[in-house]
Amino acid sequence: MTGDPAAAKTITLRSTLANIPRFIYNLYLHPLPKFPGPACLAFSDIPLSFLQLEGTSQYRLRTAHEKYGSVVRIAPRTLSFISPSTWKDIYGFRNGRAALPKDPKFYNDMLLPDITPTRANDDEAVPIRRAMNSAFSPKSLLGQESMIVGHIHRLLGQLRKETYHDYLNKISNNKAVDFRKWIIFSMFDINSDFGFGEDMGCVAEGRFHEWVRFVVEFFYAATLIYQCYKFVPLNELLTLFIPRMAKQTDRPDFMHHFVASAEKEGLSLPVIEAQASILILAGSETTAVALTGAVYYVLSHPAIHERLNKDIRETFKTAEDIELKTALKKLPYLDAVVQETLRTHAPLPNGFTRLVTDKGGAMTVISINNYCCNTATENYTDPFVFAPERWFGDKKYASDNRNAVQPFLVGPRNCPGKMFALSNMKLLLTHLIWNFDMELDKSTKDWHVGEKVYNSWIQPDFPVYLSGRVK
Ligand code: HEM
């Protein structure tokens, strides 16, 4: 097909000219101009969409918040907030239900089916969430520990193989390992084992399962979703690849708990099956991004790395002593490292949009952007400094708004997998640090600078040198 650049230019110019009255209206006559914000974003929806397609909107919005304050108009009908007090107003409960409805343009019918908790309306989501809660209860999570540890051991074994030419004689092959890749493998294995009682074999085979690759790319596709009519609904794909439901395992996995409660809630089989997609989609990539971020921040701060090494290696005399109960409770410094990672590197940095309807019926889209909120100078002292101490009552950070960090959201539509994600992160970090001395490859300098976001951070390769611990 041949293009005609002159015709394209003419069409662009004509449509821009035709829209000038609308741009003027948006800037000066619209009901929202009382909210501050850059005119270059407020005149049309196009600039924000462009930045989102480019994966860089978080940086532009942060600059706008630093200049204009805690509420910024970022498109004609769109406001961004960063005050900690607004979390509850936007996402919390009101009269036992979600305070505000989800924005159907983001939660559209190409993203996920409306029988997933993410897209179900507030009333329909209640029984699904109730059925999920029993699967995510602290008791059933503790029941998953041996499964998680089994996967961690498999991962450690593969990392040793990658690191050592001859493991018994400790002959290293002096090759850095792409850590991010292995963490993704492990998180997809753990989440699918948790969800369906069967892992995907990513760590064992050292490669992405085909549909896992698809799920990772779905995060990018979600940004382009309006143009993505070619995508088959994800849950149908998943049920094609995972012959689940009837499979029986001795260990009560998520589906075991979920199906038992779902029956009591009167949920239909299609609703039960649809949870397959959301569980893998929501849990694997997010936790992998957070874990990779945590390893990066720890290794790039030698004092933090040393303190964590000391805490973990002194607390657990043998690797078998590492247990969820102890890893979660006895290691406050590890806890602070994880919190600080979720502040500086929240896996889903851009906000989740909700709608406010005014008396005339006009809708405004509002959200809190995690990246802007967590790196705002109005919320944190030295917001770009990775400082676990800020979670320990260090005087320097006394004025920090620590409750501004809400990577799992708040309220009735928050993340039900929060405890599962935190447990995985802490267990894996503890095992890694107990077992290995680690060092960043030089190429990782400024590894996170300019990272793009398509729903989640697009992290570059992450080469790390490993060796069996010396002390
Ligand atoms: C660090 C890791 C994680 C982060 C930061 C995170 C964050 C979030 C956030 C912000 C939401 C709300 C999204 C929205 O409103 O559209 C969400 C929803 C959800 N998450 Fe997580 N998540 C993580 C890990 C997990 C894990 C491990 C699981 C399950 C094993 C999980 C299961 C879910 C489910 C099922 C939903 C949908 C809930 C609903 O819409 O009602 N998440 N997550």
Residues whose N, C-alpha, C, O or C-beta is under 5 A from the ligand:
A	BS01	HEM	P117 T118 I278 L279 A282 G283 T286 T287 A290 P347 L348 F352 P407 F408 L409 P412 R413 N414 C415 P416 G417 F420 A421
